[in-house]
């Protein structure tokens, strides 16, 4: 009698073990995200049970027991990172845990194009619905102080790029990333600059690069443009570049520069002031910075746009050549 009971008990244990093993293997391999992508947000401080309940609330077919067993077996139950996660159809419980552990949260993006002003950056940040807004009505000087910057004016100090970020990232965090990237790139480019440039420091190089950025959208022209301005600086000539005049006009600029605008003294009117303006006038990209620090050699001192829509310029070494080019390409004489 005892033998029969013992044999039956062993059989039950064996069957239970086989059943549990099959259940465990199914938990490892069977997809729990069915049909469509699901979104789940893990907040800082969420317990493992809370995370499991959030998955169930999103109709993700996890088994809470096996989900916990797998997490403990892999020693990851306390390593799930906060973030917003996009769980695609076909994922299994171990794959979901791996995503949470890796912190592969959903990424949003914001783009600052080359040549934009700081005002445009702030407008773009304000329009982005995924950034947490903390700057409020903070003025430029206060923003720069918060960045621990040595500069009070923000123009040109933020690198133009596409930045990816997690949900609940602040507007200031994006600015800090762009500021740090510009600082790093500018320092690297300054260390590898050409010798004997008429620039006293990296900030002056940034100012020149911003002018180069605004003068041409054609990458191959940037060293030539930089060459013209470098030679003008060496000779003590006025830079006479329209983008600086436009920047100095601010909101008064309505799309056209008149003769009196060229004569109106501002800190940025390079038809009036000698040398570089006091700050950059836009965000230059790395190619413009490199061009400012590696200007093309030559004798050209002037350039004129070849006409609307063409985006390139005619370069001249003498004022006579330049005036002829202006008549040909601008006045159509």
TORRO-80077 format. One line per 5 residues: their letters; for each residue x, y, z of N, C-alpha, C. Coordinates in pm, 1 decimal. Each point is the difference from the previous one (the first is absolute). Layout:
// residues N
a = X Y Z X Y Z X Y Z; ...
//
This chain:
// residues 333
xxxxx = 83.6 -120.7 0.0 -83.6 120.7 0.0 87.3 126.0 0.0; 97.2 4.3 89.7 90.7 116.2 7.5 76.3 18.3 -130.2; 39.6 -115.9 -59.8 74.8 6.6 -125.7 -83.5 63.4 -108.7; -128.0 -35.6 -6.0 -90.1 55.7 -102.0 -15.9 151.3 20.1; -16.5 38.7 129.4 -15.8 143.8 29.4 126.9 76.6 -38.6
xxxxx = 116.2 -58.6 35.0 127.1 64.7 -30.0 21.2 12.3 -151.1; -36.2 -108.0 -70.8 13.9 0.7 -146.4 -91.3 104.7 -61.7; -122.3 7.3 51.9 -95.3 99.7 -51.2 49.5 142.0 26.7; 58.3 17.7 119.9 52.0 132.7 35.6 115.3 39.9 -91.2; 89.2 -94.9 -27.6 111.4 27.4 -91.3 -50.8 35.3 -139.2
xxxxx = -104.9 -73.0 -41.4 -57.8 25.7 -132.0 -58.5 141.1 -7.0; -70.9 36.4 109.1 -58.8 134.8 4.1 108.1 108.1 -2.0; 106.9 -25.7 77.7 110.7 97.6 3.0 64.1 10.9 -137.3; 17.0 -113.7 -65.3 59.7 0.4 -134.3 -87.5 75.0 -98.5; -130.9 -27.7 8.0 -92.5 69.0 -91.7 -1.2 150.9 27.1
xxxxx = 3.0 33.7 131.0 1.3 142.4 36.9 127.8 67.6 -48.1; 112.1 -73.6 12.7 128.2 55.2 -45.0 -0.3 22.6 -150.4; -51.3 -99.3 -72.6 -9.1 13.0 -146.5 -89.7 116.6 -37.4; -112.8 11.7 71.8 -94.2 109.6 -28.4 65.1 136.2 26.5; 67.1 8.5 116.3 66.4 126.0 32.7 110.3 33.0 -99.9
xxxxx = 73.6 -98.7 -42.0 106.9 20.8 -97.9 -56.8 49.5 -133.2; -110.3 -61.2 -40.9 -65.3 44.1 -124.8 -52.2 142.5 14.2; -59.7 27.7 116.3 -51.3 135.0 25.6 114.5 102.9 -3.2; 112.2 -33.9 61.5 115.2 89.0 4.5 55.2 25.5 -140.4; 11.6 -107.5 -79.3 48.8 16.1 -137.0 -94.2 83.9 -85.1
xxxxx = -129.4 -17.2 24.0 -97.0 84.3 -71.7 15.6 146.6 42.5; 23.5 19.9 130.7 19.3 136.7 49.5 121.9 65.0 -63.5; 98.7 -80.2 -33.7 121.4 52.3 -61.9 -18.0 30.8 -148.4; -86.7 -72.7 -66.6 -3.0 5.5 -147.0 -128.4 52.9 -61.8; -111.0 -2.9 73.3 -128.1 40.0 -58.7 -13.8 152.7 2.3
xxxxx = -31.0 64.3 -114.0 -19.8 145.5 -2.0 -114.8 41.8 90.4; 20.1 111.7 69.7 -105.2 50.5 89.4 -54.8 134.8 -47.3; 68.7 62.1 -95.4 -53.0 122.2 -63.1 -65.6 -45.2 -129.6; -130.3 8.7 -2.1 -76.8 -57.0 -110.2 -52.9 110.8 -92.3; 10.8 -23.9 -127.7 -64.5 78.8 -107.2 60.1 139.2 -20.7
xxxxx = 6.5 83.9 104.0 43.4 137.4 -24.3 95.8 49.9 107.7; 72.9 105.2 -35.1 96.6 60.5 91.4 -70.4 59.9 121.2; 61.8 -18.3 114.9 -54.1 54.7 124.3 99.9 97.6 60.9; -50.8 100.2 69.1 83.9 96.6 68.9 -13.2 -19.0 150.4; 112.4 3.0 68.1 -2.2 -8.0 145.8 105.7 94.0 54.8
xxxxx = -34.2 68.2 107.0 94.5 91.5 64.1 35.7 -50.7 138.3; 128.7 -21.3 22.0 50.0 -35.7 132.5 49.3 128.9 65.1; -60.1 32.9 112.2 39.9 121.4 70.0 101.4 -32.6 108.8; 79.6 97.6 32.8 100.8 -19.1 103.0 -67.9 -41.0 130.9; 47.1 -108.6 60.1 -58.1 -47.2 125.2 -103.8 -108.8 -17.2
xxxxx = -38.6 -31.5 -123.4 -96.6 -107.2 -22.8 55.6 -134.1 49.1; -81.9 -73.9 76.2 40.1 -133.1 44.7 -15.7 -99.8 -114.1; 58.9 -118.3 17.4 -13.3 -103.1 -102.7 -146.4 -37.7 -18.2; -73.6 -10.0 111.2 -142.7 -33.3 -8.3 -76.5 108.7 -75.2; 34.4 125.0 25.7 -66.5 112.3 -67.6 24.2 -6.4 -150.4
xxxxx = 123.1 -33.4 -38.4 34.0 -11.5 -142.7 -79.3 -114.6 -63.4; -10.2 -111.8 70.8 -77.1 -113.7 -50.9 -145.9 38.0 -21.0; -55.7 72.7 96.8 -140.2 42.2 -11.4 -21.2 95.8 -116.8; 98.9 86.1 -24.6 -10.9 91.6 -114.5 -2.4 -77.0 -131.2; 79.1 -105.1 -9.2 0.5 -83.8 -120.4 -135.8 -67.4 -18.1
xxxxx = -55.0 -51.2 108.7 -131.0 -67.0 -7.2 -107.7 99.6 -38.5; 7.6 122.1 55.6 -98.2 104.1 -32.5 1.4 35.7 -148.4; 114.8 -20.4 -65.2 10.6 28.4 -143.2 -32.9 -123.7 -84.3; -60.8 -100.3 64.6 -38.6 -124.7 -68.5 120.1 -73.9 -57.6; 113.1 12.6 67.5 118.2 -78.7 -35.0 -7.2 -128.8 82.5
xxxxx = 0.4 -112.5 -68.4 -40.1 -127.7 60.8 110.8 -66.5 80.7; 58.6 74.0 92.9 101.4 -61.7 85.5 -68.0 -83.6 107.5; 69.9 -100.3 45.1 -39.0 -73.2 120.3 83.6 58.5 112.9; -62.1 67.5 96.8 77.4 70.3 103.1 98.6 -90.0 73.3; -41.1 -126.5 26.7 88.7 -91.5 70.9 124.4 -30.6 -81.4
xxxxx = -19.2 -40.5 -126.3 114.5 -35.7 -83.9 84.1 123.8 -34.0; -65.7 114.2 -13.1 71.7 124.7 -26.3 97.2 27.5 115.2; -47.9 -21.7 122.2 83.9 22.0 118.0 109.2 -105.9 10.0; -34.0 -126.1 -29.7 97.8 -108.6 5.5 114.2 26.1 -97.5; -36.1 38.5 -123.3 102.2 26.9 -101.9 89.9 115.8 43.3
xxxxx = -60.7 105.3 55.2 76.7 116.1 44.4 96.7 -36.2 112.1; -48.1 -82.3 96.8 87.4 -39.9 111.6 109.1 -94.7 -47.4; -34.4 -90.0 -91.0 99.6 -92.9 -52.8 112.7 76.3 -69.9; -37.3 103.7 -75.7 100.3 79.0 -73.6 58.7 113.1 83.7; -46.7 10.3 125.6 51.5 100.6 93.5 -18.1 143.4 -52.2
xxxxx = -119.7 26.9 -53.4 -25.5 133.3 -56.6 -121.6 68.4 62.1; -59.7 -61.3 100.2 -125.2 54.0 54.0 15.3 142.2 53.8; 120.5 36.4 41.8 23.3 135.4 53.0 83.1 85.9 -95.8; 3.8 -40.8 -125.9 81.9 71.8 -98.3 -83.4 58.7 -114.7; -131.5 3.2 17.0 -86.6 52.6 -104.9 3.8 152.4 4.8
xxxxx = 31.2 62.7 -111.3 22.9 144.5 -4.4 -127.8 76.4 -33.5; -11.3 116.4 60.8 -114.6 87.1 -29.0 6.3 48.5 -143.7; -117.8 23.0 -57.4 -6.4 49.2 -137.9 -131.7 -37.8 -64.1; -21.7 52.8 -119.0 -118.7 -33.3 -78.4 42.9 -100.7 -107.0; -66.5 -114.9 -1.5 43.2 -108.9 -86.7 -105.8 -35.3 -103.9
xxxxx = 49.4 -27.4 -118.8 -83.6 -43.0 -111.0 22.3 -150.2 -18.1; -102.3 -79.0 32.7 11.0 -145.9 -5.7 -72.5 -49.8 -124.2; 75.7 -52.6 -93.9 -56.7 -41.3 -127.5 -57.1 -141.5 7.2; -94.2 -27.9 -87.1 -63.4 -131.0 -5.1 104.3 -109.0 -20.8; -17.2 -112.3 72.4 90.8 -112.8 -15.3 101.9 -12.8 111.1
xxxxx = 7.8 98.2 89.8 99.1 -5.9 107.7 -40.3 -102.6 106.0; 98.8 -68.9 54.0 -20.4 -94.3 109.4 31.9 68.6 132.9; -28.7 -68.9 109.6 28.9 58.0 132.0 149.8 25.8 20.4; 89.6 -94.7 -33.4 143.1 31.0 14.5 44.6 117.4 -85.9; -56.6 13.7 -119.2 37.4 111.7 -88.4 -46.6 132.9 57.7
xxxxx = -118.3 0.8 61.8 -49.7 121.7 64.0 90.4 39.3 116.1; 37.4 -98.1 80.6 90.5 27.9 111.8 133.4 54.6 -50.3; 50.9 -56.9 -108.2 128.0 46.0 -55.6 -8.9 145.1 -45.8; -114.1 37.4 -58.2 -21.0 138.2 -44.4 -1.3 94.1 120.6; -69.4 -41.2 106.2 -7.6 83.3 120.6 136.8 14.0 66.9
xxxxx = 76.0 -107.2 2.3 132.1 3.2 62.9 95.8 88.1 -80.2; -8.4 -10.2 -132.9 88.5 79.2 -86.9 -40.2 146.8 -2.9; -120.0 30.4 47.3 -47.4 138.8 -3.2 -28.7 49.3 -139.9; -41.5 -92.7 -88.0 -27.2 36.6 -139.6 -137.3 66.4 -10.4; -9.7 116.4 62.5 -127.2 71.9 2.9 -26.3 72.1 -131.4
xxxxx = -123.5 38.3 -18.7 -39.6 71.0 -121.5 73.3 132.9 -8.7; 50.3 30.4 -119.0 76.7 122.6 -20.6 -78.9 100.9 -82.7; 0.4 123.8 45.5 -54.3 110.8 -77.1 117.3 80.3 -55.0; -26.6 92.9 -87.8 111.1 76.6 -58.1 -37.7 145.7 -20.0; 103.1 82.2 -7.6 -15.2 141.7 -33.6 120.2 39.0 -84.4
xxxxx = -23.7 80.4 -103.2 106.3 37.0 -93.5 22.6 150.5 0.3; 127.5 38.3 10.9 42.0 138.8 -13.7 83.7 8.9 -127.1; -53.4 55.5 -109.2 76.5 8.5 -124.9 116.8 97.9 8.7; 100.0 -23.9 -81.5 113.9 91.4 -9.8 -49.5 137.2 -45.1; 57.4 103.4 59.8 -35.9 136.6 -38.6 -114.2 59.9 78.2
xxxxx = -62.6 -79.0 87.4 -108.6 54.1 81.2 54.4 92.3 108.9; -86.4 89.8 45.8 32.9 87.6 112.7 -45.2 -65.6 130.3; 47.7 54.5 110.9 -41.5 -53.3 130.4 -149.5 21.7 21.3; -51.4 109.5 -51.3 -144.0 25.8 10.3 -79.1 -111.4 -67.7; 46.4 -44.7 -116.7 -67.9 -108.8 -70.3 10.7 -131.3 76.8
xxxxx = 113.8 -22.6 66.0 15.6 -119.7 82.3 -105.8 -2.9 110.1; -14.6 111.9 70.3 -96.9 5.7 109.3 -142.3 -19.2 -51.6; -30.1 54.1 -117.6 -133.1 -18.8 -58.8 -24.4 -147.2 -32.5; 102.9 -67.2 -52.1 -11.5 -141.9 -33.1 -19.5 -84.0 126.6; 71.6 34.0 104.0 -14.8 -69.6 128.3 -140.7 18.5 55.3
xxxxx = -49.4 122.0 -8.8 -132.8 30.6 52.8 -107.8 -78.0 -73.8; 19.6 -23.8 -128.9 -100.4 -70.8 -80.9 4.8 -150.9 20.3; 111.0 -52.3 52.0 12.9 -145.2 13.1 -85.7 -49.1 117.5; -99.1 -85.9 -26.4 -93.1 -39.8 106.5 57.8 -101.9 97.9; 116.2 -56.2 -30.3 54.1 -108.0 82.4 103.1 47.4 102.1
xxxxx = 39.2 125.7 -7.3 97.1 54.3 95.1 -71.7 63.4 118.8; 55.5 -18.5 117.7 -53.1 66.4 119.6 53.4 142.8 1.8; -90.2 96.8 3.4 39.0 140.8 -9.6 33.9 54.2 139.2; 125.5 42.2 14.9 45.8 54.5 129.2 57.3 140.4 -12.7; 28.4 43.0 -121.9 67.5 128.6 -18.8 -93.5 118.0 24.1
xxxxx = -127.0 -18.9 -32.1 -97.4 106.6 21.0 41.1 128.3 -69.0; -4.3 109.7 74.2 36.5 130.8 -54.9 144.7 35.7 31.9; 83.2 -100.0 25.9 139.6 24.8 34.2 70.2 74.6 -113.0; 71.7 107.3 31.9 69.1 76.8 -102.9 129.6 -68.8 -40.8; 59.4 49.1 -109.0 118.9 -63.2 -56.2 114.1 -7.7 101.2
xxxxx = 21.6 110.2 71.4 111.9 6.1 94.0 -18.1 -102.7 111.8; -123.0 -18.3 45.1 -27.8 -97.2 106.0 20.9 -142.8 -48.8; -36.1 -25.5 -125.9 21.6 -132.7 -58.4 148.6 -30.7 -4.6; 79.1 97.4 -44.6 144.5 -21.5 -9.7 62.4 -17.5 139.2; -52.4 70.6 98.6 49.6 -15.3 136.4 -31.0 -139.6 53.0
xxxxx = -118.1 -50.5 -33.5 -38.4 -135.1 42.8 89.0 -105.3 -64.6; 51.8 30.3 -118.6 92.3 -89.9 -68.8 143.1 12.9 51.3; 20.5 91.1 93.7 135.2 29.9 50.5 92.1 43.7 -113.5; -55.8 74.3 -95.7 77.5 45.4 -114.8 72.5 130.2 32.0; 114.8 16.3 -61.5 73.3 126.0 15.0 -59.8 109.8 -86.6
xxxxx = -92.6 -36.5 -87.7 -60.6 96.2 -92.5 -140.6 36.9 45.6; -36.3 124.6 -18.6 -133.2 46.8 36.6 -97.2 -8.5 -116.8; 54.5 4.1 -122.9 -84.7 -3.2 -119.4 1.3 -142.6 -56.9; -116.8 -60.8 -24.3 -4.8 -141.5 -38.3 24.5 -28.8 -147.8; -3.7 103.0 -82.9 2.6 -24.8 -144.7 122.0 -81.2 -42.9
xxxxx = -23.9 -103.6 -80.7 107.2 -78.1 -59.8 61.2 -106.1 88.4; -39.5 -5.0 126.7 67.0 -88.3 94.9 -66.7 -137.0 14.1; -98.1 -28.6 -84.0 -71.8 -127.1 7.2 12.6 -71.5 -134.7; 43.5 -123.7 3.3 32.3 -70.1 -124.5 -126.2 -41.2 -74.2; -7.6 32.3 -130.1 -117.2 -39.4 -79.4 3.9 -149.5 -31.3
xxxxx = -104.4 -70.3 38.5 -2.4 -145.3 -17.5 -140.1 -50.1 32.3; -22.7 -130.1 -20.1 -121.5 -65.4 46.7 31.9 -68.9 131.4; -79.3 30.7 102.7 23.0 -55.2 132.9 -115.8 -92.7 38.0; 35.2 -117.6 48.5 -99.3 -99.0 41.9 -9.1 0.3 151.9; -122.4 -18.4 50.5 -18.1 8.9 144.7 -116.9 -86.5 45.4
xxxxx = 2.4 -33.7 128.0 -108.0 -77.2 61.8 -112.7 92.7 42.6; -115.3 -61.7 24.0 -112.4 74.8 54.1 39.1 61.4 133.8; -49.0 119.9 26.4 23.8 75.5 123.5 138.9 64.0 4.2; 71.8 -0.1 -113.5 124.5 77.3 -8.2 -36.4 148.2 0.5; 78.6 81.5 67.2 -31.0 143.0 8.7 60.1 77.9 -116.9
xxxxx = -57.8 115.0 -25.5 51.6 89.6 -103.0 143.7 42.2 32.1; 27.9 21.9 127.4 135.4 39.9 38.5 100.7 -111.9 -27.9; -40.4 -125.3 21.4 89.8 -113.3 -25.0 39.6 -5.8 -147.1; -93.2 30.4 -90.1 30.6 2.3 -143.3 98.1 112.3 -30.8; -24.0 117.5 57.5 91.8 112.2 -20.7 139.7 -33.9 52.2
xxxxx = 5.9 -64.6 114.4 129.9 -37.2 59.0 74.7 -97.1 -91.6; -71.8 -95.1 -58.1 62.8 -95.8 -91.0 55.6 71.2 -122.9; -79.7 91.5 -57.0 43.4 72.8 -120.2 115.9 94.2 32.5; -3.8 61.3 116.7 108.1 89.9 43.6 130.2 -76.7 18.9; -8.0 -112.5 69.4 119.9 -81.5 25.3 59.3 -53.7 -130.0
xxxxx = -86.6 -36.2 -94.3 49.1 -53.9 -127.3 72.3 108.0 -79.2; -55.4 121.5 -2.8 66.6 108.9 -70.2 135.0 30.5 64.7; 4.5 1.8 131.1 124.6 27.5 71.2 106.9 -103.2 -35.1; -40.2 -126.1 -4.2 93.8 -108.3 -30.0 52.0 9.7 -143.2; -90.5 21.7 -96.2 39.2 7.1 -141.0 86.0 122.7 -26.4
xxxxx = -38.2 113.3 57.2 76.1 123.3 -21.3 141.9 -13.9 55.9; 13.3 -57.8 118.8 132.9 -17.6 59.0 86.7 -91.1 -87.1; -59.6 -106.3 -50.3 73.7 -94.5 -84.9 45.7 67.8 -128.7; -89.7 75.3 -64.4 33.6 68.8 -124.6 105.0 108.5 24.6; -10.4 70.0 111.8 96.6 107.2 31.6 139.6 -57.2 18.7
xxxxx = 9.6 -115.8 62.3 130.2 -62.7 21.8 67.4 -41.1 -130.1; -79.2 -23.3 -103.9 54.2 -45.8 -128.8 -6.5 107.0 -108.8; -7.3 125.9 39.1 -15.9 109.9 -94.6 127.2 24.0 -81.0; -17.3 73.8 -110.7 115.5 48.6 -76.4 79.2 99.3 85.4; 124.2 12.5 -31.7 83.2 96.9 71.4 -21.0 140.6 -56.3
xxxxx = 32.8 99.5 81.8 2.9 140.5 -42.2 -136.1 52.7 -45.2; -106.0 -44.1 64.0 -132.0 55.3 -30.0 -19.5 130.9 77.2; -75.6 94.6 -55.8 -23.7 127.0 69.8 -112.3 -13.1 103.3; 6.8 -104.6 79.3 -101.0 -28.5 101.9 71.0 -18.5 133.5; -52.4 64.1 103.0 66.3 -3.5 129.3 -37.6 -121.8 83.5
xxxxx = -118.2 -54.1 -21.7 -46.0 -111.7 82.9 -108.8 -78.7 -72.3; -43.0 -108.8 62.1 -99.5 -87.7 -61.1 -134.0 70.3 -16.9; -32.0 92.8 90.8 -127.6 70.8 -11.2 -3.3 86.4 -125.9; 110.9 63.5 -33.7 4.7 76.2 -124.7 -15.3 -92.1 -120.2; 55.7 -119.6 10.3 -17.6 -97.0 -108.5 -147.2 -35.8 -15.2
xxxxx = -70.9 -10.9 111.6 -143.2 -30.4 -3.2 -77.4 114.5 -64.5; 38.8 122.7 29.5 -64.7 116.3 -61.6 18.0 -4.1 -151.9; 124.2 -21.2 -43.6 26.4 -6.2 -143.7 -74.1 -116.2 -63.3; -2.6 -114.9 67.6 -69.5 -117.8 -53.5 -148.9 27.1 -17.3; -57.8 76.1 91.6 -144.0 30.0 -11.1 -28.4 86.9 -121.5
xxxxx = 92.3 90.2 -33.2 -16.3 83.5 -119.3 13.6 -85.5 -125.7; 98.9 -87.4 -0.7 18.8 -91.9 -113.1 -125.8 -84.6 -18.8; -55.9 -48.8 110.3 -121.0 -83.8 -6.1 -115.1 75.1 -65.3; -16.7 127.4 34.3 -111.9 78.3 -53.4 24.0 47.2 -142.0; 126.1 8.7 -42.6 30.2 51.8 -133.5 -22.3 -102.4 -111.2
xxxxx = 10.9 -129.1 30.9 -15.6 -98.7 -107.0 -54.3 -131.3 54.0; -86.9 -59.5 -78.7 -50.6 -132.9 32.0 75.9 -107.5 -74.0; 94.6 40.2 -85.3 78.8 -95.3 -78.7 125.6 -36.7 78.8; 9.9 -124.9 40.3 110.9 -43.1 85.9 136.1 26.0 -62.6; 10.9 -20.2 -131.7 131.4 14.5 -64.6 47.0 144.8 -2.1
xxxxx = -93.5 95.3 17.6 37.1 141.8 -1.7 49.5 52.9 134.5; -27.1 -72.3 104.7 30.4 54.3 132.2 147.0 37.0 18.9; 94.7 -83.8 -39.9 140.4 41.8 14.9 33.1 124.7 -82.3; -64.1 15.3 -117.9 24.1 119.1 -81.6 -55.7 125.3 67.5; -120.5 -12.0 52.9 -60.3 112.2 72.8 87.3 37.0 119.7
xxxxx = 42.6 -102.1 73.5 86.4 23.9 116.3 131.6 64.2 -41.8; 51.4 -39.3 -117.1 123.7 57.8 -51.5 -13.9 149.1 -27.0; -111.6 39.1 -59.2 -24.8 142.3 -26.9 -1.1 79.1 130.4; -75.1 -47.6 99.1 -10.3 74.2 125.9 132.7 0.2 75.6; 74.5 -108.1 -7.5 130.3 -5.8 66.7 95.5 103.2 -59.5
xxxxx = 3.3 9.6 -132.8 87.3 98.6 -65.2 -45.6 141.5 31.0; -129.2 24.4 6.8 -50.9 132.4 35.4 41.1 37.5 142.9; -8.8 -96.0 91.7 41.3 26.0 137.8 148.4 34.8 6.4; 79.9 -72.2 -74.9 144.5 25.8 -0.3 31.7 138.2 -53.6; -75.1 43.7 -100.5 25.6 129.8 -63.8 -67.1 115.9 73.0
xxxxx = -80.7 -30.3 100.6 -71.2 105.5 70.4 -118.2 53.5 -77.6; -49.4 -76.3 -97.5 -116.2 40.2 -79.5 -128.5 -28.9 76.9; -102.6 76.8 -27.6 -132.3 -31.1 54.6 -48.0 -132.7 -59.6; -66.5 -80.4 81.2 -48.6 -129.0 -50.6 -117.4 17.8 -96.7; -85.2 99.6 25.8 -111.0 32.8 -89.2 -80.9 -124.6 -38.6
xxxxx = -52.3 -66.5 101.5 -79.7 -119.4 -22.7 -144.2 23.3 44.7; -92.5 -20.9 -91.8 -140.7 30.3 25.8 -61.8 -75.4 118.1; 32.1 -129.1 21.3 -62.9 -70.1 113.0 23.3 65.7 135.1; 114.0 65.9 18.5 23.0 68.5 127.1 -89.2 123.4 11.6; -21.3 67.3 -112.8 -89.1 116.8 0.0 -141.3 -43.5 37.4
xxxxx = -44.6 -108.6 -61.6 -134.5 -53.2 26.8 -15.0 -36.9 147.3; 102.8 -64.8 55.0 -5.5 -39.9 141.6 -8.8 123.6 88.9; 76.9 102.1 -33.1 -2.0 122.8 79.2 -131.6 75.1 -9.3; -71.8 -17.0 -111.0 -129.5 65.8 -16.6 -107.0 -64.1 86.9; 16.6 -127.9 32.0 -99.1 -68.4 83.2 -136.5 -2.3 -65.1
xxxxx = -102.5 36.7 75.9 -137.5 -3.4 -50.1 -27.0 107.2 -104.5; 92.0 94.5 -16.3 -19.4 102.8 -103.6 20.1 -56.9 -140.7; 65.8 -114.2 -8.9 23.9 -60.5 -131.8 -130.0 -60.5 -52.7; -41.7 45.0 -118.2 -125.8 -45.2 -60.7 22.6 -69.8 -133.5; 121.2 -44.6 -25.1 25.6 -73.7 -122.9 90.4 70.6 -98.3
xxxxx = 22.8 127.7 21.4 87.2 76.4 -89.7 92.7 90.0 80.0; 122.1 17.1 -52.3 94.5 94.4 58.4 4.3 124.1 -88.6; -26.7 114.3 58.6 6.2 125.9 -74.5 135.2 67.3 22.7; 29.5 97.3 -83.2 128.6 69.0 10.0 19.2 60.8 137.4; -106.4 58.0 53.8 13.7 62.3 132.5 25.4 -103.0 110.0
xxxxx = -43.6 -125.5 -21.9 29.3 -105.7 97.1 150.1 -29.8 4.1; 63.8 10.1 -117.0 144.4 -25.0 -6.6 78.9 110.0 69.1; -58.4 117.9 12.3 68.2 112.9 64.7 -38.9 13.4 146.8; -103.6 -72.7 42.7 -48.1 11.2 138.0 95.6 -70.5 95.3; 63.2 72.2 91.6 95.9 -63.6 91.0 -69.8 -96.7 96.6
xxxxx = 46.3 -122.5 2.9 -36.9 -96.7 103.5 127.7 -77.1 33.3; -1.7 -73.1 108.0 118.2 -77.9 38.5 30.8 -109.6 -101.2; -98.3 -30.4 -88.4 15.5 -111.1 -94.3 11.6 46.0 -145.7; -7.9 129.8 -23.5 4.9 49.8 -137.8 144.6 4.8 -47.2; 42.0 -102.4 -73.0 139.7 -10.1 -45.0 28.5 88.1 -121.0
xxxxx = -99.6 78.0 -42.6 26.3 105.3 -97.7 48.7 126.5 72.5; -12.3 0.1 132.8 37.1 115.5 80.3 113.0 -34.0 97.2; -12.6 -113.7 68.3 100.5 -36.8 100.3 115.4 -76.7 -65.5; 117.6 13.5 57.4 114.7 -76.2 -47.8 7.9 -134.5 73.2; 49.4 -98.8 -67.8 18.9 -130.3 61.9 -128.4 -77.8 14.9
xxxxx = 1.9 -95.5 90.9 -114.4 -89.2 22.4 -104.5 66.4 88.6; -127.2 -38.4 -13.3 -101.7 46.5 94.5 26.5 -60.9 137.8; -70.5 45.9 101.5 32.7 -42.5 137.5 -37.0 -144.3 34.2; -95.7 -57.7 -72.3 -42.2 -137.8 27.8 -29.8 -70.0 -132.6; -14.2 -131.4 2.7 -49.6 -68.4 -119.7 -139.0 51.9 -36.8
xxxxx = -40.0 -27.4 -121.8 -132.1 44.9 -45.6 -93.2 -118.4 -26.8; 48.2 -121.5 19.4 -79.7 -119.7 -24.6 77.2 -120.9 52.3; -62.8 -115.8 -11.6 68.1 -124.4 37.7 73.7 -57.4 -120.5; 131.6 -0.2 -0.8 72.8 -61.0 -110.6 15.2 -150.6 20.8; -3.0 -75.0 -110.6 28.6 -142.2 6.2 149.8 -23.9 0.5
xxxxx = 38.6 -125.5 13.1 142.7 -32.1 9.8 75.0 34.8 -127.3; -64.1 -15.0 -117.2 68.0 32.7 -125.4 33.5 149.0 -7.8; -91.2 83.7 49.1 26.2 144.4 -0.1 110.4 34.9 99.7; 0.8 -64.9 115.0 106.2 23.6 98.5 134.3 -42.4 -57.6; 1.3 -116.1 -63.6 124.9 -49.2 -59.9 48.8 95.8 -108.4
xxxxx = -93.8 49.9 -80.7 37.2 94.2 -106.9 58.7 128.2 58.0; -59.6 50.5 107.2 50.3 123.0 62.1 142.2 -17.1 51.4; 34.0 -122.2 37.3 133.1 -27.1 54.2 94.9 -60.5 -103.0; -53.2 -24.3 -121.1 82.1 -48.7 -111.6 -43.8 70.9 -127.9; 12.0 133.6 -1.8 -46.7 76.2 -116.6 82.3 -33.8 -124.4
xxxxx = -68.9 4.8 -114.8 69.6 -25.6 -126.8 97.7 112.8 -28.5; 114.3 -36.3 -51.9 100.0 99.9 -37.2 -40.4 64.0 -132.8; 53.8 118.4 -28.1 -31.3 69.1 -124.1 10.8 149.8 16.2; -53.5 71.9 -97.6 8.4 145.5 0.6 -137.2 67.0 -0.6; -107.5 -79.4 -1.8 -133.4 58.9 -10.8 -35.5 77.5 126.2
xxxxx = -66.1 113.9 -22.0 -42.3 86.7 109.9 -148.5 33.4 -5.5; -65.8 -47.2 -105.6 -140.5 33.7 -20.5 -73.9 -123.9 -51.4; -130.9 -0.4 21.3 -84.4 -101.1 -64.1 -141.5 54.4 -13.0; -71.4 -50.0 -97.3 -137.2 41.4 -23.3 -81.7 -122.1 -39.0; -123.0 -5.3 46.3 -87.2 -113.5 -31.2 -29.3 -4.3 -149.6
xxxxx = -5.9 -121.2 -55.2 -23.4 -17.5 -143.0 -146.2 15.0 -38.8; -83.2 24.1 96.5 -141.4 19.5 -30.7 -87.2 -85.1 89.4; -127.5 37.2 10.0 -91.8 -71.5 87.7 -14.7 -145.6 -44.1; 0.0 -86.6 99.9 -21.0 -141.6 -27.2 124.7 -77.2 -31.9; 111.9 69.2 -29.2 122.0 -70.9 -37.5 86.2 -33.0 121.1
xxxxx = 1.4 88.2 100.4 65.9 -30.1 125.3 151.2 3.3 -1.4; 60.7 41.1 -111.2 146.0 7.4 -7.8 42.2 141.6 -37.6; 131.6 21.9 -4.2 51.8 136.4 -13.2 111.2 10.0 -104.2; 17.2 123.3 -48.5 112.7 35.2 -85.2 101.3 72.9 87.2; 124.8 -50.6 1.2 105.2 57.9 82.5 91.3 86.6 -84.9
xxxxx = 43.5 113.4 56.7 85.5 94.7 -74.0 114.7 46.2 88.2; 112.0 32.5 -65.6 119.0 46.4 72.2 7.6 151.4 6.0; -65.5 69.2 -93.2 6.5 146.1 -3.5 -139.5 58.1 2.9; -7.9 127.2 38.7 -129.6 66.7 6.8 -60.7 13.0 -139.2; 84.7 23.1 -102.5 -51.7 10.6 -136.8 -65.3 -131.1 -43.4
xxxxx = 67.9 -110.9 26.3 -57.1 -130.2 -34.4 -131.6 -23.2 74.7; -0.7 42.0 124.7 -119.8 -19.1 82.5 -116.9 82.2 -54.3; 27.1 127.0 -33.1 -107.6 84.7 -53.6 -54.8 -56.2 -130.6; 87.4 -53.8 -82.6 -44.9 -63.0 -124.2 -88.8 -121.1 29.3; 38.1 -76.3 101.8 -78.9 -117.4 37.5 -135.5 41.2 56.1
xxxxx = -0.9 108.4 79.7 -126.7 50.7 53.8 -92.5 42.0 -113.6; 54.1 73.4 -98.0 -80.2 43.0 -115.2 -53.9 -120.3 -77.8; 81.5 -103.1 -11.5 -39.7 -115.3 -79.5 -103.2 -87.7 70.9; 22.7 -25.3 126.8 -83.2 -98.5 68.8 -110.8 59.7 86.3; 15.5 126.6 38.9 -102.5 61.9 84.7 -80.9 103.9 -74.6
xxx = 68.1 85.7 -74.8 -70.2 108.6 -70.3 -37.3 -38.2 -142.2; 54.6 -113.9 -47.1 -30.1 -52.1 -133.4 31.9 99.3 -110.4; 117.8 64.1 12.0 41.2 97.3 -104.2 93.7 -65.3 -97.5
//
